[in-house]
Amino acid sequence: MIRENQRLLNILQIILDAVVLTLALYFAWYIRVKTDLLGPGFDVWGIPQYATSLLFIIISYTILNYFFGLYNPQRTDKISSEIKQILKVNVIGMLLLITTLYIIEVSDYSRYILAMFAIFSTMFMTIERVILRNVLRYVRGKGYNVQFILVIGAGELGEKFANKIKKNYYIGYNIIGFLDDNISKGQKIADSEIIGQIKDLERTILTRTVDMAIITLSSRHYELIEDIVNTLEKFGVKAEIVPDFYRYFPAKPYIDMIDDIPVINIRYVPLDNNLNKILKRISDIILAILGIIVTSPILLVTAILVKHSSPGPVIYKQKRVGCNRKEFDIYKFRSMRVQDCEEFKWTKEDDPRKTKIGAFIRRTNIDELPQFFNILKGDMSLIGPRPERPYFVDKFRDEIPKYMIKHHVRPGMTGYAQINGYRGNTSIKKRIDHDIFYVENWNFLLDVKIFFMTFKSFFKNAY
């Protein structure tokens, strides 16, 4: 399938979506009626009755797919962002279906089938998109379904862009050449030829196939860039600009508008969104309460054992730096003998300061359980970057680039760095890299993944 057939690709996607939705409804009906997995199904509607709802499902889901951008080219988007949109479509689509059934007073539609359909449609649509994406990558790698790109500016930025396109060939971009005023025609940059000067732009558009122009000039040439954009728009060629200050951009740049002035947020933090913040806080409170209830026998027994292990308090309080650099007292079961003064060093595996019961509760992470109360207080979250002592924060702030970014969100009992093995006396830089990834890429699915992965790494690297 070549580049001119994007419409055919969209038609194919619509047909595949219709097939997938049909299969999802059929599988849901089959499991409910033809198997005993959900109880006897002899009094459930037959497939013809459910098929009458299929037209509404296909039309509504197709419209939702369109509005959520699932029929847009996904060349440069990650599969995770596409899956996120699929989840949104299925949630809203199911709500629409249920609301419609309620309005037209259809009470015999099986709730089991609705639930199974929601699961199958999400799963099948995801599988469909993954397969289609991989097929398109293979096809583009063979030179088909390609977009022809003209790069304007062959300096350092233009060369970096060309190398990225060359490395990620599966995106389906083919650089036809560069236009540049400072490099002679015929020379090659990243295996692509200089085909003229910027003044040759109009002639190039008329004599070559140009689907898109990428402008990689310095922002100081703003008048020249304006002329280039006007020329491209005159001939209907899509224009994109790679800013020369891109290195300051986060993983997911966010642009806000103050009237007609765009403001680029240097650090995109999903949890700055009030809705995300509220939903995460509600889930933290619910899970913290459940955690306290479930672990209450362990909390009680541990408190008694710690009290009898050595003189001192049961709960150890230590200053940590949390969200927005605010200090708070973190709670832990005391695992060491009381010290005359705090020592600013990492705990070692054979640390002589630990008590016998302390060594056990640290190894099994039981000493961290009182932090459920930190979560209830709002100092911490269940999932997030681990908080550090003020002494080490001041130290690492000057030694580790971007160390303080982790303080844009609430610290957690466990985090993305911890499930990847970076806890305790491990690489601080690697830990911060994982913390920044979490801060910039947070979503509920990532929290769920970290939650379950925590159990897998429960007994690792804990001193």
Secondary structure, DSSP 8 states (H G I E B T S, - for coil): --GGGHHHHHHHHHHHHHHHHHHHHHHHHHHHHHSSTTS--TTS--HHHHHTTHHHHHHHHHHHHHHTTTTS--SSS-HHHHHHHHHHHHHHHHHHHHHHHHHTT---S-HHHHHHHHHHHHHHHHHHHHHHHHHHHHHHHTT-S-EEEEEE--SHHHHHHHHHHHHTGGG-EEEEEEE-SSS-TT-EETTEEEEE-GGGHHHHHHHS--SEEEE---GGGHHHHHHHHHHHHHTT-EEEE--TTGGG--SS-EEEEETTEEEEESS--GGGSHHHHHHHHHHHHHHHHHHHHHHHHHHHHHHHHHHHHSSS-SEEEEEEE-GGG-EEEEEEE--B---SS---S---TT-TTB-HHHHHHHHTTGGGTTHHHHHHHTS-EEES---B-HHHHHHHHHHSTTGGGGGGS--EEE-HHHHTT--SSS-HHHHHHHHHHHHHH--HHHHHHHHHHHHHTTTSS--
